[in-house]
Amino acid sequence: MKILMISPYFYPEGGGAEFYMYKIAEGLSKNHEVTVLCTTNEDKHPLEDNNIEVNILRHQFKISTTPVTLTGIREMVSYMRRKNFDLCNINYYLPSFPDMAALACRICEVPSVLTWHNDVHAGGLLRLFSTVYNHTLNKITLNMVNKIITSSPYCYNESPFLEKFEHKMEWVPPGVDMDKYSSAPLISVRRQYEIPEDSDIILFVGVMNKSTSHKGVKTLIKAFKRIYKDTDSFLVMVGKGDMIPYYIEKCENLGILDRVIFTGFVEEEVLINFYREAEILVLPSTTIQEGFGMVLIEANACGTPVIGSEVGGIKYVIGDGETGVLVPPGDPVALADAITRILEDEELAARMGSNGRRMVMKNYTWDKSARMTERVFEEVIS
């Protein structure tokens, strides 16, 4: 198959949605020709993968994190007609881009599969826009595409926007490359960041932008303040984002900055070592925008227990009391109690970590995800 993927951004830019699409593209590229069309924040797209061709779509400006390209449909149509693709896979987690891509596919008569990562859910001034969008243009797009893949168990089971399209939906979960996680070189992140060997690491991994405030970083910082004096622990925040200066200031005002570390973006091989050395991975998201929470299964793959909010896809991923702990969203008291419980009970932590690793090996591998996606694509083409 000649497969075109259209996405607002593509790995290594962006977050979990972009990484998911990259790993699917990587798996498919073993047997098929995969091309990506996306925008970038750089002059040249930073992906280095000889098996995946990445082409740049120009954009003029952004609304929040959504790139806006005034000539998008025309450029997509022109590109599809030149290359004669068998199928287009559209990456959906922001408005506008997927809608233009779906229309371009309809114009060019290219079969299309929409990969839906999460419902569009905005707050503040953008709330009215997201509401209008979800009940108008979004519906048109969902009607136009041939199939809908969702990586989110929440979206598959509960999304009010997808319930009328059950007949063309498929669930394809994300995965973990267990071989890579087992063979990644050992790097001492404690030594690199001067964390004492006898101190516990409470880990957060995610993009920390204003547009991703649903990740619940403020709740986590408040929870860490509650346990700061009673535990010998460090809060390690892995990821980049425009809100980091704000979070640093908040930690400084709370008097906890000496034991909070912001690492910025780290490569996957280094990230694996953070998962290995952490006592707990915490994902305290507050809204249904958290469609899955890939960092949960990545940490579990390293035998690390996890804590997450009982919201969105997280409640489907964490086996409460088995692979981790679920807490109410936006509740720093409950989150602090859950962290303390795991830190103080080594037997419980070890059991949860072991259960989590077995769960990931059984249910979440990228090879399995790529095969499931390939079957959906073949069904659409046939």
C-alpha positions as CSV (number, residue, x, y, z in Angstrom):
1,M,0.0,0.0,0.0
2,K,1.0,3.6,-0.6
3,I,-0.1,5.3,2.7
4,L,-0.3,9.0,3.3
5,M,-0.5,10.2,6.9
6,I,-1.7,13.8,7.5
7,S,-1.1,15.3,10.9
8,P,-0.9,18.8,12.4
9,Y,2.5,17.8,13.8
10,F,4.6,14.6,13.7
11,Y,7.1,13.1,16.1
12,P,9.5,14.1,17.6
13,E,7.4,17.3,17.8
14,G,4.2,17.3,19.8
15,G,3.3,14.7,22.4
16,G,1.6,11.3,22.7
17,A,-0.7,11.6,19.7
18,E,2.3,12.3,17.4
19,F,4.3,9.5,19.0
20,Y,1.5,7.0,18.5
21,M,1.2,7.9,14.8
22,Y,5.0,7.6,14.4
23,K,5.1,4.1,15.9
24,I,2.2,3.0,13.7
25,A,4.0,4.5,10.7
26,E,7.2,2.7,11.7
27,G,5.4,-0.6,11.9
28,L,3.6,-0.2,8.6
29,S,6.8,1.0,6.8
30,K,8.2,-2.6,7.1
31,N,5.7,-3.7,4.4
32,H,4.3,-0.5,2.9
33,E,5.3,2.9,1.6
34,V,4.5,5.5,4.2
35,T,4.6,9.3,3.6
36,V,3.7,12.0,6.2
37,L,2.4,15.5,5.5
38,C,2.5,17.8,8.4
39,T,3.5,21.3,9.7
40,T,6.7,21.9,11.7
41,N,8.1,24.4,14.1
42,E,11.5,24.1,12.4
43,D,12.9,25.0,9.0
44,K,13.2,21.2,8.3
45,H,11.3,18.4,10.0
46,P,13.5,16.8,12.7
47,L,12.5,13.2,12.2
48,E,15.4,11.0,11.1
49,D,13.9,7.8,9.7
50,N,14.9,6.5,6.3
51,N,11.8,4.4,6.0
52,I,9.3,7.3,6.4
53,E,9.2,10.3,4.0
54,V,8.1,13.5,5.8
55,N,6.9,16.5,3.7
56,I,6.1,20.0,5.1
57,L,2.8,21.7,4.8
58,R,3.1,25.4,5.3
59,H,1.1,27.2,8.0
60,Q,0.6,30.9,8.4
61,F,-0.3,31.2,12.2
62,K,-1.7,29.3,15.1
63,I,-4.8,29.5,17.2
64,S,-3.7,28.1,20.6
65,T,-1.6,25.0,19.4
66,T,-3.6,24.5,16.2
67,P,-1.7,25.4,13.1
68,V,-3.7,27.3,10.5
69,T,-2.9,26.9,6.9
70,L,-5.0,29.1,4.5
71,T,-4.0,27.0,1.5
72,G,-4.2,23.6,3.2
73,I,-6.9,22.0,1.2
74,R,-5.4,23.1,-2.1
75,E,-2.0,21.8,-1.1
76,M,-3.3,18.5,0.2
77,V,-5.3,17.9,-3.0
78,S,-2.3,18.8,-5.2
79,Y,-0.1,16.4,-3.2
80,M,-2.5,13.5,-3.3
81,R,-3.1,13.8,-7.1
82,R,0.7,13.8,-7.7
83,K,1.5,10.8,-5.6
84,N,-1.5,8.5,-6.2
85,F,-2.0,7.1,-2.7
86,D,-4.0,4.0,-1.9
87,L,-5.2,5.4,1.5
88,C,-5.0,8.4,3.7
89,N,-4.7,8.2,7.5
90,I,-5.7,11.4,9.2
91,N,-4.4,12.2,12.7
92,Y,-7.2,13.8,14.8
93,Y,-6.7,15.6,18.1
94,L,-7.0,19.2,17.0
95,P,-9.7,20.9,14.8
96,S,-9.3,22.2,11.3
97,F,-6.5,20.0,10.0
98,P,-8.5,16.7,10.0
99,D,-11.4,18.5,8.4
100,M,-9.4,19.8,5.5
101,A,-7.7,16.4,5.1
102,A,-11.1,14.6,5.0
103,L,-12.4,17.0,2.4
104,A,-9.2,16.7,0.3
105,C,-9.6,12.9,0.4
106,R,-13.2,13.2,-0.8
107,I,-12.2,15.5,-3.7
108,C,-9.4,13.1,-4.7
109,E,-11.5,10.0,-4.1
110,V,-8.8,8.6,-1.8
111,P,-10.2,6.2,1.0
112,S,-9.6,7.7,4.4
113,V,-9.2,6.5,8.0
114,L,-9.4,9.0,10.8
115,T,-7.3,8.2,13.9
116,W,-9.2,9.9,16.8
117,H,-7.1,10.4,19.9
118,N,-9.4,12.4,22.1
119,D,-12.5,14.6,22.0
120,V,-11.9,18.3,21.3
121,H,-12.6,19.9,24.7
122,A,-11.5,23.5,25.3
123,G,-12.0,25.8,28.2
124,G,-12.1,29.6,28.6
125,L,-12.6,31.7,25.5
126,L,-12.3,28.7,23.2
127,R,-15.1,26.7,24.9
128,L,-17.8,28.2,22.7
129,F,-15.7,27.5,19.6
130,S,-15.2,23.9,20.5
131,T,-18.9,23.4,21.2
132,V,-19.9,24.8,17.9
133,Y,-17.2,22.9,16.1
134,N,-18.2,19.6,17.7
135,H,-21.8,19.9,16.5
136,T,-21.1,21.2,13.0
137,L,-17.8,20.7,11.1
138,N,-16.7,17.7,13.2
139,K,-19.9,15.8,12.4
140,I,-19.4,16.4,8.6
141,T,-15.8,15.1,8.9
142,L,-16.9,12.0,10.8
143,N,-19.4,11.3,8.1
144,M,-16.9,11.7,5.2
145,V,-14.2,9.3,6.4
146,N,-14.5,5.6,5.7
147,K,-13.3,4.3,9.0
148,I,-12.5,5.7,12.5
149,I,-9.7,4.3,14.6
150,T,-9.4,5.4,18.2
151,S,-6.5,4.7,20.5
152,S,-8.7,5.7,23.5
153,P,-10.9,3.2,25.3
154,Y,-12.8,6.1,26.7
155,C,-13.6,7.5,23.3
156,Y,-14.5,4.0,22.0
157,N,-16.9,3.4,24.9
158,E,-18.1,6.8,26.0
159,S,-17.5,9.6,23.5
160,P,-20.8,11.4,22.8
161,F,-19.4,12.5,19.4
162,L,-18.6,9.0,18.2
163,E,-21.6,7.0,19.5
164,K,-23.5,7.5,16.2
165,F,-20.5,6.1,14.2
166,E,-20.1,2.9,16.1
167,H,-20.6,1.0,12.8
168,K,-17.2,2.2,11.4
169,M,-15.2,2.4,14.6
170,E,-12.2,0.3,15.6
171,W,-10.1,0.4,18.8
172,V,-6.4,0.1,18.3
173,P,-4.5,0.7,21.5
174,P,-1.0,2.2,21.7
175,G,1.9,0.0,22.7
176,V,5.4,-0.3,24.1
177,D,8.5,-1.7,22.3
178,M,9.4,-4.2,25.0
179,D,12.6,-5.2,23.2
180,K,13.8,-1.6,23.3
181,Y,12.7,-1.1,26.9
182,S,14.6,-4.3,27.9
183,S,17.8,-3.5,26.0
184,A,18.0,0.3,26.4
185,P,21.5,1.2,27.8
186,L,21.6,1.9,31.5
187,I,22.0,5.6,32.2
188,S,22.0,6.9,35.8
189,V,19.5,9.7,35.8
190,R,20.0,10.1,39.6
191,R,23.7,10.8,39.0
192,Q,22.9,13.1,36.1
193,Y,20.4,15.2,38.1
194,E,22.2,14.8,41.5
195,I,19.4,12.9,43.1
196,P,20.6,11.0,46.2
197,E,20.5,7.2,45.8
198,D,18.3,6.8,48.9
199,S,15.7,9.4,47.8
200,D,12.5,8.4,46.0
201,I,11.6,9.7,42.6
202,I,8.0,10.7,41.8
203,L,7.9,11.1,38.1
204,F,5.7,13.1,35.7
205,V,6.1,12.8,31.9
206,G,4.2,15.1,29.6
207,V,4.0,18.3,27.6
208,M,3.6,21.3,29.9
209,N,2.0,23.9,27.7
210,K,-0.9,26.2,28.5
211,S,-3.0,24.2,26.1
212,T,-2.2,21.0,28.0
213,S,-3.2,22.3,31.4
214,H,-5.6,19.3,31.7
215,K,-2.5,17.2,32.6
216,G,-3.0,18.4,36.1
217,V,0.5,19.7,36.9
218,K,-0.8,22.2,39.4
219,T,-2.6,19.4,41.3
220,L,0.6,17.4,41.4
221,I,2.7,20.3,42.7
222,K,0.1,20.9,45.5
223,A,0.2,17.2,46.4
224,F,4.0,17.2,46.5
225,K,3.9,20.2,48.9
226,R,1.7,18.1,51.3
227,I,4.3,15.3,51.4
228,Y,7.4,17.4,51.1
229,K,8.4,17.4,54.8
230,D,7.3,13.8,55.5
231,T,9.1,12.0,52.7
232,D,12.6,12.0,51.3
233,S,11.5,12.3,47.7
234,F,12.1,14.3,44.5
235,L,9.4,15.4,42.0
236,V,10.9,15.0,38.5
237,M,9.0,16.7,35.7
238,V,10.1,15.4,32.2
239,G,8.9,17.3,29.2
240,K,9.0,20.7,27.6
241,G,6.4,23.5,27.5
242,D,5.6,27.2,27.8
243,M,4.2,26.8,31.3
244,I,7.4,25.6,32.9
245,P,8.5,29.1,34.1
246,Y,5.1,29.4,35.8
247,Y,5.4,26.0,37.5
248,I,8.9,26.8,38.6
249,E,7.7,30.1,40.2
250,K,4.8,28.2,41.9
251,C,7.2,25.6,43.3
252,E,9.5,28.4,44.6
253,N,6.5,30.2,46.3
254,L,5.6,26.9,48.0
255,G,9.1,26.4,49.2
256,I,9.6,23.1,47.4
257,L,11.7,24.0,44.4
258,D,14.9,22.5,45.8
259,R,13.4,19.0,45.3
260,V,11.6,19.6,42.0
261,I,13.5,19.0,38.8
262,F,12.3,20.1,35.3
263,T,14.4,18.2,32.7
264,G,12.9,19.5,29.5
265,F,12.5,17.1,26.5
266,V,14.5,13.9,26.8
267,E,15.1,11.2,24.1
268,E,13.3,7.9,24.5
269,E,16.4,5.9,25.5
270,V,16.9,8.3,28.4
271,L,13.2,8.4,29.3
272,I,13.2,4.7,29.7
273,N,15.8,5.1,32.5
274,F,13.6,7.7,34.3
275,Y,10.8,5.0,34.2
276,R,13.2,2.4,35.5
277,E,14.5,4.5,38.4
278,A,11.2,6.1,39.5
279,E,9.3,4.8,42.4
280,I,6.0,6.1,40.9
281,L,4.7,7.6,37.7
282,V,1.9,10.1,38.2
283,L,-0.6,11.3,35.6
284,P,-3.0,13.6,37.4
285,S,-5.1,14.7,34.4
286,T,-8.3,16.5,35.1
287,T,-10.5,16.2,31.9
288,I,-11.6,13.7,29.3
289,Q,-8.9,15.1,27.0
290,E,-6.7,12.4,28.4
291,G,-7.9,9.7,26.0
292,F,-5.4,7.1,27.1
293,G,-2.2,8.1,28.9
294,M,0.6,6.3,27.1
295,V,3.1,7.2,29.9
296,L,1.1,4.8,32.1
297,I,1.9,1.7,30.1
298,E,5.4,2.9,29.4
299,A,6.1,3.1,33.2
300,N,4.3,-0.2,33.8
301,A,6.6,-1.8,31.1
302,C,9.5,-1.0,33.4
303,G,7.9,-2.4,36.4
304,T,6.9,0.9,37.9
305,P,3.5,1.4,39.6
306,V,1.4,4.3,38.4
307,I,-1.1,6.8,39.8
308,G,-3.7,8.4,37.6
309,S,-7.0,10.4,37.8
310,E,-10.2,8.5,37.4
311,V,-11.1,10.3,34.2
312,G,-11.0,9.8,30.4
313,G,-9.1,6.8,29.3
314,I,-6.9,6.5,32.4
315,K,-9.6,4.6,34.3
316,Y,-9.5,1.9,31.6
317,V,-5.7,1.6,31.6
318,I,-4.9,1.5,35.4
319,G,-6.1,-1.6,37.3
320,D,-6.9,0.1,40.6
321,G,-5.0,-1.7,43.3
322,E,-3.5,-4.0,40.8
323,T,-1.1,-2.0,38.5
324,G,-1.6,1.3,40.2
325,V,-4.0,3.6,42.0
326,L,-6.9,5.7,40.7
327,V,-7.7,9.1,42.4
328,P,-10.3,11.7,41.9
329,P,-9.3,14.4,39.4
330,G,-8.1,17.7,40.8
331,D,-7.8,16.4,44.3
332,P,-4.3,17.1,45.7
333,V,-5.1,15.5,49.1
334,A,-6.2,12.2,47.6
335,L,-3.2,12.3,45.3
336,A,-0.8,12.9,48.2
337,D,-2.3,10.1,50.1
338,A,-1.9,7.7,47.1
339,I,1.7,8.7,46.6
340,T,2.5,8.2,50.3
341,R,0.8,4.8,50.4
342,I,2.9,3.5,47.6
343,L,6.2,5.0,48.9
344,E,5.6,3.5,52.3
345,D,4.6,0.0,51.2
346,E,7.5,-1.6,49.2
347,E,5.7,-4.9,48.8
348,L,2.6,-3.2,47.4
349,A,4.7,-1.1,45.0
350,A,6.6,-4.2,43.8
351,R,3.4,-6.2,43.2
352,M,1.8,-3.4,41.3
353,G,4.9,-2.9,39.1
354,S,5.1,-6.6,38.4
355,N,1.4,-6.8,37.5
356,G,1.8,-3.8,35.3
357,R,4.6,-5.3,33.3
358,R,2.7,-8.5,32.7
359,M,-0.3,-6.5,31.6
360,V,1.7,-4.5,29.1
361,M,3.4,-7.6,27.7
362,K,0.0,-9.2,27.2
363,N,-2.1,-6.3,25.9
364,Y,0.1,-3.4,24.6
365,T,2.8,-3.9,22.0
366,W,3.5,-1.7,18.9
367,D,3.7,-4.8,16.7
368,K,0.1,-5.7,17.7
369,S,-1.1,-2.2,17.2
370,A,0.5,-2.0,13.7
371,R,-1.0,-5.3,12.6
372,M,-4.5,-4.2,13.8
373,T,-4.1,-0.9,11.9
374,E,-3.0,-2.7,8.8
375,R,-6.1,-4.9,8.9
376,V,-8.3,-1.9,9.1
377,F,-6.5,-0.3,6.1
378,E,-6.8,-3.4,4.0
379,E,-10.5,-3.7,4.8
380,V,-11.1,-0.1,3.7
381,I,-9.2,-0.6,0.4
382,S,-10.9,-3.9,-0.4
